[in-house]
Amino acid sequence: MGPLVPQGIIGPEWDFIIALVIGMGFGFILEAAGFSSSKNLVGLFYGYDFVVLRVFFTAAATAAAGIVLFDYFGWIDVEMLYVQPTYWGAAIAGGMIMGLGFVTGGFCPGTGFAASSIGKIDAMMFVLGTFLGALLYGETYPLLKDFVNSGYEGGIKIYDTLGISRGLFTFLLIVVAVGMFYLVPLIEKRVKKPEY
C-alpha cells in the first residue's frame, strides 16, 4: 500500500489513521445503502432486489473511467498499478465457497462487518465464521498449497484477454452498466419480493 497522502503534507504515521477513517466512511456508506440487510443482499440471487448489482456496477464503471482518464492526463501510470495474479484453482474454489456463503449467510465479509457494527447478531455469527474459516485455511495451507497455487496465469486484464483497448473496454462497461440500470427495474417488477 502506498501513502494515502503525498509525503511532505503529513507524515507517513498518519496513513493508518486516514485508512481507518476511510474504512469507517466506507462502512457507513454500506450501511446507509442498505447493505447491512441480508434480505437486500440475497435479493440479487432471487431476482427481487438489484441494489447490490447497481452499486457495484456503478463503482466498477466509475473506477474504470477514472483510471482511463487519469492515465490519459498523465496523473497516473496504469502500467505501475498492481494487478493481483490469477490462480485458477484457488479462484474457482474460492468463488464457489464465497458464493455459497453469501447466498446462505446473506453477507459478504465487508457487509458482514457493516451489519455487525450496528448490532445484527446473524452478521456477528457470519463474521465469527469468517475468522474461523481464515484460521482453518491458515492451519491447512500446507496441505492445500499445491492446489492453491495451481493454474497460475499472472495479472490478467480482461481487455487484454478480449484483445481490445482499455478505453474501448471501459466504454463497453459503461454501456452495459447504463443498460443494466434500465433493465433490472423491469425484472424487479416481475419478481415478487418475499414478505418477512
N, C-alpha and C positions, 0 to 999 in steps of 0.2 A: 504494500500500500504506500502510495506516495504522500507527500504532505498535502493536507486539505487546504491550507492557506499558503501562498508563496512565502518562502523564507525571507526574513527581514521585516515582515509586517508584525508577526508574532513569533515566538519561539516554538520549536517542534514539540515541546512538552504539552502544548495546548491541543495537539492533534487528537488525543484520546477524549478530551473534554468536548471538542467540536463533534467528534464521531458520536459520542453519547447523546448530545443534543440533537443531531441529525437522526439518530436511531429513535429517540423519543418522539420526534416530529413525525417520522415515518409510521410509528405505531399509532400515533394519534390519528393520522390520516386513514390508516387501515380501519380503525375503529369507527371513525366518522363516516366512512364509505360503506359501512355495514359488513365489513369483513370479519367481525367478531361473532357473526351469526353463522353457525354451521348450516342452517337452513338455506341461507343465501348462497353459501359456497357450494353445497352439493346440488343446488338448483341447476347449475350448468350441466351436470351429468344427466339430469332428468328432463331438461329442456324447458323448465318453467321460469328460470331466472338467469340472465346472462350478464349480470353486473360484473362478475369476475372476468369474463371474456372482454367486455368493454374496457375495463380498467387496464388490463394487461396489454390489449391491442393498442390502446392509447399510449401507454408507457413505451412499448416497443417502437411504434411509429415515431413518437417524439424523440426518443433516444437515437434512432437510426438517422432521422433527418438532422438532428443536432450534430451528430458525428460527421455526416457528409458536409454540412455547411461549415463546421469548424475546420475541417480538413481543407475545404475549398479556400477559405480565407487565411489559411496558414496558421491558425491558432493552435492546432494540434497536428501531430504526425500520426496518422492512423496506423502506419506500419510499426509504431512503437507501442501500440496497445496490446496488452497480453490477452491471448485467446486460450482459454482452458483446453488442454489436449483432450481428444476423444479416445476413450477406451470402450469399444463396442460391448464387450461382455458386461462390464460394470454399468454402462449406460442403460442397456436393456433391462438387466435385473433390477437396478436401482429405480428405473422408471416404473416398472411393474409394482415394486414394493411401495413406492411413493404414491402411485395412483390408487392402489388398493387401500392404503392407509388413509388417503384423502377422502375417498368415497365412503369408507366405512366409519371413519372417525369424524369427518366433517371439517377437518382443518388441515392446512399445510403447516410446516414449522413456524413460519412468520405469523400467520393468522392465529395459530395456537397460542403464541406468546401474547399477541394483542388481546385475545379473549381472556387469557389468564389474568392479565393486568387489571381487568375490570371485574374479576371475581367469579368467572364461569368455571364451575367445578369440572365439567366434562373436558374443557380445554386444559385445565391443570393436569388431569389424568393423561391427556394426549401428550402434553409436554413431558410428563414423567416417562411415558412410553418412548418418547424421542430420546431422552437421556439414556434409558435402559437399552434401547436399540443401538445407540452410539457406543455404549460400553460393551455390549455383546459383540459388535463389529470389531472394536479395538482388540478384544480378547481373542477373537477367532481369526484375525487378519493373517497370521502366519499360515493358516490352513487355506485361506481364500486368496492369498497373494497372487498366485498364478492366474486364477480366473479374473480377478480384479484388474490385472494388468494386460489382459488378453485383448486382441483386436485394436492395438494402438494405431491411431491414424494421425496424430498430431493435432494442431489447431485448425480444425475445419471451418471454413467460411462458406455459408450457403451459396452466396453469389458466385464464388469460385467453382463450387461443385456444379452449379447450373450453367456455368460458362457465360455469365452476364456481368456487366459492370456493377459496382457498388451503388452508383447513382440510380441505375435502372431498377435494381432490386429494391431500393428504398422507395422509389416511386410506385412500384407494383405493390409493395407492402402497404403504403398509404391508401392506394386504390382499394385493396382488399379490405382494409380497416374501415374505410368510409362505406363501402358496400355492405359490410357486416353490420354497421350501425343501422342501416335501413332494413336489413333482412331479419335480424333477430327479434325485433318487436312483433313481426308477423308470426314468428314461431311461438313467442310467448303468449300471444293472443289465442293460439290454437291449443296450447297445453295448459290444462287447469292446474293452478298451484294448489298443492295439498293443504288442507286445513289442519292446524295443530292446536 
